[in-house]
Amino acid sequence: MTLSRTARRLLTAVPLAALVLGTVAAPAQARNHETGALSIRGADLSFLPQLEEAGVTFRDVNGKAKPAERILEKHGADYMRIRVWVDPPAGYTDETRALALAKRAKKAGMKILLDPHYSDFWADPSKQPIPAGWPTALPALKDTVRAYTRSLVQDFANQHTPVDMIQVGNEITGGMLWPTGQLYPPGGGDHWAAFTDLLKAGVTGAKEGNPRHHEMKVMIHIDRGGDLGGTQWFFDHVTAAKVPFDVIGQSYYPIWHGSLAQLQANLDDSVARYHKPVVVVETAYPWTYADGDGKGNIVGPGTVLPDGDQYPATELGQAGFFEALRRVLLQVPDGMGLGFFDWEPEWVPGVGWQPGAEASNDNMTQFDFTGHALPSVYAYRKPDAS
């Protein structure tokens, strides 16, 4: 089911009203029983400047044109996640572009989660390449990580957009800065000591660059949202190595990371086991199986969604998924489920994941292919929002 724009506009008068039409699992009713608040309701908007440069205009559910961060902030978003690469292709998010986006975040009243990949381009569980201009020997690489992180955090502070939270690396389940910090390199053996030394160097540099009297949290981010065993394996090693950090960050994409019930079990266990709060720092869900740019998507008609019987790939199904995610986080014991970040909700057709490539998630955004906000933007609200 796809909502007409008229139907979407009705949601501005009665937020989430359409969600009780029976097409999804009654998230609006659950909303009335929320007893806590998610302190983090954020989005990674790193592609936003490129999309605007490509001519994309974003519109709220009422049809009014606004910058995407202003639309999300209006609906309750309080954090922007910004990735930064060391020397990416022209136009992609290097430090200069990240700093400019940080100014927009702060002007909109949003806090900043900084996501340095410690790479010239994409770093994820399948690849974590050392920047081309960096050393590869461990002692020099540790020094470089520390100095780079310190300088990065200082530069954000110097323009009056201090970093509120920083993750040291991006989805570092298999290590970072390969091959030096790769946990199990092809040649054999393990590099846990090298990897955790690099993590500590990043944490130290971040703290050195953070202004005195400004609170900044440190996150460690992996991609094991519904994988309890994998999460324990990773964080057991990290905590045994005494890596200092404040927050556990998880990527949770149902197509890879399991059901909402598995996510709940894993987050609950992490809080009990490590005594750290948890954040779903990357998530997204399809609102259609159509392909906006005709170049291919990660999620398509043959994709199995673990909870797809309750939350189909429709606009209302996507909204229902985010309502269910809110419930999962609110049910984490002791208020330790801090919140979520949608990953690139604005990544509509117009910019590829690399130059000339497709927008591979354009059916998992919170804006339709023309930049019009979808009902799932109401997931950013505070519990007592009207």
N, C-alpha and C positions, 0 to 999 in steps of 0.2 A: 504494500500500500504506500502511495506517495501522497503527501498532503498538498492541497492547493495552497497558493500564497494567501488566499482569503482565510483558509482554515488556520494557517500559521499566525495570521494577525490576530485571530481570536484568542490565541494563547497569551498575547500581551495583556489582555483584560482579565483572563482567568488562567494563570500559569498552570500548565500541566493538565488542564481540563481534558484535553483529548486523550490523555493517557489512561483514562478510566473507561474508554469505549469498549474494552474487552479484547483489544488486539494484543495487549501485553499484560504482564502479571501485576496488575494493580499497584504500580509504584506510588501513585498519588496518595493512596490510602496509607501506605507505609510512611510517607512523608509526615503525616499527621502524628506519627508516634516517635519521631526523632527526638531524642532526649539530650543529645550532645551536639557539638559543632565540629565540623571539619575545619581545622585551622589553615589547611592548604587546599586551595581549589584553583589549580593552575593549568597552564598550557605552554607547550613549547611552540614558539612562533618564529623560529629561526629563518624560515623561508619567506616571511612576510614582506620584507623590503624588496626582494627579487620579484615577488608576485605583483606588487604595486608597480614596479618598474616595467613589468610585462603588460600593464594596463588593466589589471584586475581591480574591480571595485567591490567592496564588501557592504552588505546591507543587513540591518537588523531584521527581526521577524516582522516588524511593522513596515518594512520597506525602506526605512531611512538609511541613507548612505553614511557610513562612519568607518574610521580605521578599525581593523579587526580587534585590536587590543581594547579599544573603547567599547566595542560591542560586548566583548566577554566581561570586561570590568563592570559594565552596567548590570550584567546578570549575576555578578558576585565574585568573579575571578579575582584573586588577590596575589597571584604569583605569576611571573613569566620565567620560563626556562629558556636559556640562550646557550646554544652550543658555539664553540669556537675551535677552528682549525688553525694549524700553524702556518701553512702556505698552500691554501686550496686553489682550485681553478678560479680564474677571474670572475668576480661577481658573487662568489660563495662566501660563507661567513668566516672571514679572518678577524683579527682583533679589532681592526678599525670599524668594521661593520657591526661587530658585537657591541662595541662601545656606543655606537649610534642607536642601536636598538635598546640598550639599557636606559638611555635618556628618555626614550618613549615610554618604557615600562614605568619608570619613576614618576614621570609626568602624569601617567594614568593612575598613580597611586598603588602600583603593584610592586611587590618585593621581587628580588632577582635570585634565581637559582642558576649558577654558572656551570656549564657542562664542557670543560675542556676535554677534547678527545686525545690529546697528546699525540697527534698525528697530523699529517698534511691534509688528509681527507678522511673518509668514513672509517671509524673504528667500532667494531662490534664483536660478537662472539666468534665470528669466522675469520677475523683479521684485526690486527692491532699493530700496524707497521710504524716503526720509528720514523720520525720526520727526516727527510733527506739530509738536512743540514746538521743533524744532531749526532753526537758520538754514539758508539754502540757498546763500548766497554763499560761494565757496570759502575765503577767508581765515577767516571766522567759523566755517565748518563744520570746517575743520582744527583750530581751537582747541577746538571742542566735542568732536570725536572724541578728541583727546588728553586733555582733562580728564575725559571720561566713562570712558575706558579706564583712566586712572590711578586714578580713584576706585573703579571696579569691582574692580580688582586689589587695591587697598588694603583694601577692605571684606572681601574673602575672607581676606586675611592677618590682619586685625584680629580675626577670630573663630577664628584658629588653624587655618584650612583654606586655606593658601596654594595658589595656582594653579601646577601643575607644567608645564602647557603651555597656550598660548592661541593660538587662531586669530583672525586679524584679518579678520573677515567670514566669511560662510557661502556657499560655492559662488560665488565672485566672478569667474567666468569672463568675464562681461560687464561687470565693474566693480562698484561699490558706491555706495550713497547717490545714487540716480538722481533727477534728471538730471545733477546736478553732476559725479558721478564715473562716469557711464555712458560706456563706451568709445566706442560708436558711436551717439549719440542720433539720434532720427528726423530732427532738423533738419540732419544732415550733419556731417562732420568727425569728428575723434577727440579723446578726452579722456584720452589716456594720461598726460599730465603731471599733470592734476588727480587722476586716479585714484591714481597712484603717490604723489602728495603726501599723499593721504588715508591710504593704507596706511602711509606713514612716520609720520604723526601717530599712528596707532593703535599702531604698534610702540614709538614713543617713550613714549607714555603708559603702555603696559604695563610697560616697563622702569622708568619712574619710580615706578610703584606697587608694584613687586615688592620684597619685603624684602631688605635687604642679606644676602648670604651664602646666599640661597635660589636654587637653580637653577631657572630657568623657560625653557622652549623656546618659540620663536615659530614657528607654522605658517602657511603660506599654502595655502588650500583651494580647489580647483576641482573641476569635475565632468567629468573627461575620462579616466576610468580606462583604457579601451582605445583611446584616441585619441591616438596618438603625435604626429601633426601638430598637433592642437589644443593639446596640452600644450607642445610646443616653441614654438608661436606665442605663448602666454601667458607662459611663463617666460623666453623670450628677451627680451621687453619688460621684464619685472619686474627681471630681473638687470641689463639694460642701464641701468635707472634707479637701480641700486644700492639697491634696497629691502633692508634687512637682515632676514634670516629664517634659521631653522635647519632646518626640516622641510617637505617637500612633502607635502601632504595631497590625496588623491584620493577622490572618490565613485566607487564601482564597483557599479552595478546592471546585471547582464547584459542585462536587457531593453532598456536604453538604451545601454550602454557597451561592448558587444562580448563576445567570448569570453575565457576565461581565458588563452589563448595570446596574445591581443592585449594583455591586461593585463600579462602577463609581459614582452612586448617593450617596452611603454611604461615600466614601472618600471625595467627594466634600462637603458634609454636615459637616463632622467632622472638616475639615479645617475651614469652616465658623463659626461653632459653638464653637469650642474650641481653635482656633488660634494656633494649633499645626501641625507640618508636619506629614505625614503619610507614613508608610512603609508596604508593604505586606511582612511580615516577615516569612511566611510559605506558599508555594504553590507547586503544582506538577500536572502533567497532563499525562494521559496514552499515550504511543506510540504504544501499542498493547493491545489486550485482552488476550494474551497468558500468561501462568504462568511459570516463569523461573525455579522454584525449585519444581513444582508439589505439593506444600503443601498448596496452597490456597492464594488468593489475595483479597484485599479489593475491587478493581475494576475489574469487569469481564464483559462478554458479555451482561448481563442483566442490567448493570449500565446505568442510564440515565445521559447524559452529557448535561447541559442546553444549551450550544452553540454547541452541537455535530454535527449539520447539517453543520456548517462552519468549525469546527475543530474536525474531526473524530479521533478515536484512532489509528492513524498511525504516522509514523515518521514525515511526513510533517504536519499532523494535529497538533501534539504536538508543532512543531516549529511555526506554525501559531498561536496557542494559546499564546505562549510567546510574539510573535510580537504584538498581540492584547493587552496583559497585559501591555507591554511597552506603547502603545498608551493611555491606560486608565490612567496610572501614569503621563504621560507627559501632559495630559489634565487637571489634577487637578490644580485649580487656583493658581496663584502666585508662581509657581514652588515648591509647597508644597508636591507634590508626589515624595518623595525622591528616591524610588526604590523598589527592591524586593530581596527576598532570595528564591531560590529553596530549598525544603526540601529533603535532602539526595539524590542528583542526582546520587551519586555513589553506592547506596545500591543495587547492583546486587546480584544474588544468592551467598550464601557463609556464611552469618551471619544472625541469626534469631533475631527477636525483643526481645526475651529472650532466654536463653540457650535451644537449642534443638527445637526451634520454627521456623516458616517460615519467609522469607523476604517478608512481606506482601505488599510491594510497588515495587516489582522488575519490574513491567511493567509501572512504573511511573518515572523511572530514566531518566537521560540524557546520559546514556551509555547503550548499548544493553546487553543481557545476558552474553556476553563474555567480556565485559569491553570496547567495542569500542564506541567512542563518536558519538552521534547522532546530526543531524542538529540543534537541539534546543540550542546547546552551543553557537551559534552565537548571542543569545539574550543578552549575557553579554557585547556586544560591546559598545563602545562609539558611538554617532551619526555620527561622521565623520570617523569612522573606515572603512577601505576598505574591 
